[in-house]
Amino acid sequence: MHLVTKLTVFATVALAASITGAANAADAFPEKPITLVVPFSAGGATDMISRMVAEEISDSLDTPVIVENKPGAGGNIGARYVAQAKPDGYTIVMGTLGTQVTNELIFDEVPYDARKDFTPISLVAFSPNVMLVSKDYPVKNVKELIDTAKNSDVPLQFASTSLGSSPHLSGELFNMLTGVSMEHIPYSGGGEAQAAIVGGHVNILYDNLPSASSQMKAGTVHPLAVTSTVRSPLFPDIPTMEEAGVPGYEVNAWFGLLAPSGTPDEVVNKIQTAVADGLKKEAVQNKVESLGAIVVGSTPKEFSEVIDADAKKWKEVVQKADIHIE
C-alpha cells in the first residue's frame, strides 16, 4: 500500500476511534463527582442558589456535586478557573450577569473570553434589583422622583453596592431612559450602602432585592420599584419600573450554569435536563423564591440568547455612562 494511502487510513482509523471514545465518554457521563464552581463567597445569593441546584443535579445524575467557592475580582477568578478546565462536564460554573457580560465591558483586563470560553447550559433564576428611598425622603413614587430630579438646582445622587455592579447599572439605565442625570455614589457592599441610606447619608439606593429585603420589611427604607418586568413574589405590592412609568426598563441579576467551551453536547444536555427537572419541583421553586429570586430554567440556546441580548444592551449603557475599572 502506498505510504500516503497508509497514512490516510491510519488517520481515518485514529479519528474514528477518537470520536467513538468521546461518544462513549459522553454516554457514560457522569463517572465521577462534578465540581460546581461559585465565583463568589459562601453565603450570598449565588452561593445559596448554586447549592440548591447542585443537590438537584446530584439526585438526578446519581453522582456527588461538590460546590467550590472561588471568589475574587468580581467573579473573574472563579470564571477563569472553569474557562481553563477540561471540557468534559466535570467542572462547571454558576455564572452571573457580571461574569458573563458586564465584567468584560467594565474591567481593563478580564482573564477569559466570556463568549468563546464557555458553553451555556441553563439559565437557572434571576433576581431583580430594587430602587429605594430613605424613610423620610419626600418622594413616594418613581414619577415624583423623576420630577424632583429634573427640577432640582443640584444633581440628585443615587448610591449602589459597588462600582460596575448590577445595582449601579440599574441607576445608569434609569438615567438614560428618563433623561435625568443623577450622580452615582458607589459603596463597598450592600451592608455599607444600606447603612448609608438608613442613616440618611444618601436618599436613593439601588440594591439587590434579597439583600434589601430585611430593611424593606423593617420599614427603614421605602421601595419605589423593582427592576424586573414582573413583580416579586416576595413583595407583590411593589410595582415594576415599567408599571411605575419607565417603559422599556428591565434589569435582572441572573444566575446560570455554564461549562468550558468544547464540552460535548450530550454532556451539556444531560446536565441541563437534570437542572430542568429539579427546577420544576415546587419545593425548589419555593426555596429560590424565598431568596427573592425567580426560577427560570432554559435550554442552552435560550440562555445563549439572553447573554447575547444583555451584552448588546449593557455595552450601550456602560459606554454612555463611561463606567471603567482599572
Summary of the structure (lengths in Angstrom):
residues: 326
radius of gyration: 22.5
end to end distance: 61.9
largest distance: 90.5
contacts: 1120
relative contact order: 0.18
helix: 47%
strand: 20%
